[in-house]
């Protein structure tokens, strides 16, 4: 019997090349947005990346694009409070959402960010998929469940990407995968395949590129 939410298989050569080409061109920072009025024109497809602070989101975006300094990694969780837009080729925006789970952020800051996120998810017609990043060392936490429920209510398809998989032994990784599968079974907007990555080792990066390249 096939497991629910299987790990995506590695792409074939043609699909992998399509993913490589998508990210082989110039990738540029467009702008940081703090209000819906500041969003760029909805003239191309978009994918967004969401994850709690310190999940490795900046490292993953940098690995995807092959540019180490593109997305700024910070040692201070929740430091970046903007929705950051990047181009990938001529037909795609990569959207970096602020890390959620603000341990030290003032409540008004958290509430403002949550309102902006909700408006963005519900109002961006060109958004094709959200990638929710989950730390392979910890699995799905309560704050992750909350963002997934928000994506459910916004009817935005989301796909879980496990990060930092190289930090976990294979046996422990399987336990985490089971925990993630159980959590996802409660979310109707969850895409039924998982992607396992390590930005440091390059694991899963070609797969993620190919998934993005084949979205329509």
LINQUINOR-V447756 format. One record per residue. N is the residue number from 1. RES is the residue in one small letter. OMEGA is omega as a letter, one per 30 degrees, with the letter a starting at -180 (NA if undefined). Layout:
n->(N/N)
res->(RES/RES)
omega->(OMEGA/OMEGA)
This chain:
n->(1/2/3/4/5/6/7/8/9/10/11/12/13/14/15/16/17/18/19/20/21/22/23/24/25/26/27/28/29/30/31/32/33/34/35/36/37/38/39/40/41/42/43/44/45/46/47/48/49/50/51/52/53/54/55/56/57/58/59/60/61/62/63/64/65/66/67/68/69/70/71/72/73/74/75/76/77/78/79/80/81/82/83/84/85/86/87/88/89/90/91/92/93/94/95/96/97/98/99/100/101/102/103/104/105/106/107/108/109/110/111/112/113/114/115/116/117/118/119/120/121/122/123/124/125/126/127/128/129/130/131/132/133/134/135/136/137/138/139/140/141/142/143/144/145/146/147/148/149/150/151/152/153/154/155/156/157/158/159/160/161/162/163/164/165/166/167/168/169/170/171/172/173/174/175/176/177/178/179/180/181/182/183/184/185/186/187/188/189/190/191/192/193/194/195/196/197/198/199/200/201/202/203/204/205/206/207/208/209/210/211/212/213/214/215/216)
res->(x/x/x/x/x/x/x/x/x/x/x/x/x/x/x/x/x/x/x/x/x/x/x/x/x/x/x/x/x/x/x/x/x/x/x/x/x/x/x/x/x/x/x/x/x/x/x/x/x/x/x/x/x/x/x/x/x/x/x/x/x/x/x/x/x/x/x/x/x/x/x/x/x/x/x/x/x/x/x/x/x/x/x/x/x/x/x/x/x/x/x/x/x/x/x/x/x/x/x/x/x/x/x/x/x/x/x/x/x/x/x/x/x/x/x/x/x/x/x/x/x/x/x/x/x/x/x/x/x/x/x/x/x/x/x/x/x/x/x/x/x/x/x/x/x/x/x/x/x/x/x/x/x/x/x/x/x/x/x/x/x/x/x/x/x/x/x/x/x/x/x/x/x/x/x/x/x/x/x/x/x/x/x/x/x/x/x/x/x/x/x/x/x/x/x/x/x/x/x/x/x/x/x/x/x/x/x/x/x/x/x/x/x/x/x/x)
omega->(a/l/l/a/l/l/l/l/l/a/l/a/a/a/l/l/l/l/l/a/a/a/a/a/a/l/a/l/a/a/l/a/l/l/a/a/a/a/l/l/l/a/l/l/l/l/l/a/l/l/l/a/l/l/a/a/l/l/l/l/l/l/l/a/a/l/a/a/a/l/a/l/a/l/l/a/l/a/a/a/a/l/a/a/l/l/l/a/a/a/a/l/l/a/a/l/l/l/l/a/a/a/a/a/l/a/l/l/l/a/l/l/a/l/a/l/a/l/a/a/a/a/a/a/a/l/a/a/l/l/a/a/l/l/a/l/a/a/a/l/a/a/l/l/a/l/l/l/l/l/l/a/l/a/l/l/l/l/a/l/l/l/l/a/l/a/a/l/a/a/l/l/l/l/l/l/l/l/l/l/l/a/a/a/a/a/a/a/a/l/a/l/l/l/a/a/l/l/a/a/a/a/l/a/l/l/a/l/a/l/a/a/a/l/l/NA)
